[in-house]
């Protein structure tokens, strides 16, 4: 009987993060229950969709590493209540206290939950550029979250990280060495990676995408992102990759849907510009190769327009 139950579990279709599934964990503010990816490393995988009331803004990955001397959390979460829900799950799994929270960047889903963690007396670490973004844009980011999250925004305030770094910070905790890295310009200001060489694991943040389309912002330098991805990020030699969005995977998969996507859209826009095309026409360059990715409908034309504006004067 036990063998049959195990076989059924193995053959059951996996429940993927999806833009079509509003909430996979209705008993919690979290979109999904944290799962152990490799020993001691857990991640609660967010929806690969825009933030909504139904997913409580949990549309990125909230990860944590349990050591013999405490827990390191990667990403503060999109609200006070979401951070609290993650902490509730951590306390079920371990008696170790949370000693550090690392924000992967200055976006709302990475840092608005800082208000909860700071209240618990936990140190919060972010790159200097991410902290600057929070200080300058935090009130607007909070207002946007309050707009979709309504009562679920309760308790959330803007709290910048109290610890900062520029290029690398090495943290030793409970037999685990964490390299908190800024490898270069990528998706947004202060994009941060957490590299654990002893396990060949990188918590990549928004450096890497694979199940949803990478968003390109007005201040994103796509050529810089490609250079950082193909250079120092790939050179880490990670076996395991936890991306900013979507399930844990490997370097080849995130390269295919991050660096290769950026190269493809830049090549299409370069051809369009060389043929005398304008911004209006740029929105219609062929991106059908990537149409199976979540958030394609929301992001494909925006991305094309932003790459056109970036490349027009290159």
Beta strands, then each sheet from edge to edge (+ up, - down):
strand 1: 35-38
strand 2: 41-44
strand 3: 62-67
strand 4: 70-74
strand 5: 98-102
strand 6: 123-127
strand 7: 163-165
strand 8: 168-173
strand 9: 176-181
strand 10: 193-196
strand 11: 201-205
strand 12: 240-243
sheet 1: 1+ 2- 3+ 4- 5- 6- 7-
sheet 2: 8+ 9- 10+ 11- 12-
end
